[in-house]
Amino acid sequence: MVPGFTNVVDEDALNGHICLTGQMTTDTRNKICCSSNDGADWSEITRDGDRCGDTISVALAPYQPGRIWICWNGHSFGIFTPAQ
């Protein structure tokens, strides 16, 4: 269980950074969220109309800080790099 979330489908953590797909206690659907301070604060990387509700897996790229690999149901994937 991740504090602040009622449901977590998948998560990954590396050096204080966490990414996950799940539902926050204040939300009605799954979203992809990230934290850069061990879960003290969360930022959503999905947006209205593109919540990526069928995401089945997320992973932090081990050699590219800030990059997230996302796998959707249907065997496709995407790479997301947040603005620095």
N, C-alpha and C positions, 0 to 999 in steps of 0.2 A: 504494500500500500504506500502510495506517495502522498504526503500531506497536501491538501488542497485539491485532490483529484478523487472522483468517485469511481473512475474506471481507467485503467491503463492497459492498452493493447500490447505495446512494446516500448522498451526504453533502452538507452545506452548511455554510458557515462565514461568520461576520460578527463583526468586532471582538473576536477572541479566543474567541468562542463557536463550538462545533462541534456539530452533530447528525448522526447517521448511523443507518442500518439495516444491520446486519451481524452477523457471528459473531465473538465474542471467542475468543482462543486457549484459554480455559478452558471454553467453552460447546459445546453440541451443536446449537444452532439460532440463527437470526437473532433479534436483539432491536433495539429502538430505544434508542440511548444518546446522552447529551449530555455535553459538557465546557464549562466556563466559563473554562478556563485553557489554551487552545490545545492540548488533548489530554493534558495532564500527568495529569489525573484524569478518570475517567469515571463517570457515574451512569446506571443503567438506568431508563427511564421506563415500560417494560412490566413486567408481573407474571406470576406463575404462572397458567396458564390463559388468558392474554391476551397472548401474545408478538407478535401482529401479524405473523406469519410471511409474510403475503402483501403486506406493504408494498413498494411499488415506488419511492416518492419521499418525501423529507422536505425541508423548507425552513424556515429561520428567518424569521420575520416581520420585515421591515426597519424598521418603524416602531412595533413593539410588542415591546420587549426581553423575552426569555424565552419568547415564544409560538412554537410549532412547528406548521407545517402538515404533515399526514400524508396521503398518497394510497395507497389500497389497490387491489389488482388487482380491478377491477370498477367502476372509475370513481367511487368514492365517496371522500370525504375527511373528515378530522376535524381539530380544532384542540385542541392540548394546551398548557396554561399551567401549568408547575410551580409548586408552592407557594414563595413567596419567604421 
